[in-house]
Amino acid sequence: MGMGSKKRVKRLKAQGELYKCPSCGYRDGFHVSFLWGKKIGEGEIYLICPNCHSRFRLGWNISVSKTAS
């Protein structure tokens, strides 16, 4: 869970153009959030529907080599 919502994070397959929420049908894209792991500079990208607040993970991992001060 985490990330400010009690809803379960759903797995979403990354295919085609991602702009429509599969939970509510909202068609204007997603907000992006980052869930940082225990290892410094590594995390996962989550998509959040601005309408129904459903959260989706696509397996998009990121690695940041240096953070801004």
Buried (B, 14 or more C-beta within 10 A) or exposed (E): EEEEEEEEBEEBEEEEEBEBBEBEEBEEBBEEBEBEEEEEEEBBBBBBBEBEBBBBBBEEEEEEEEEEE
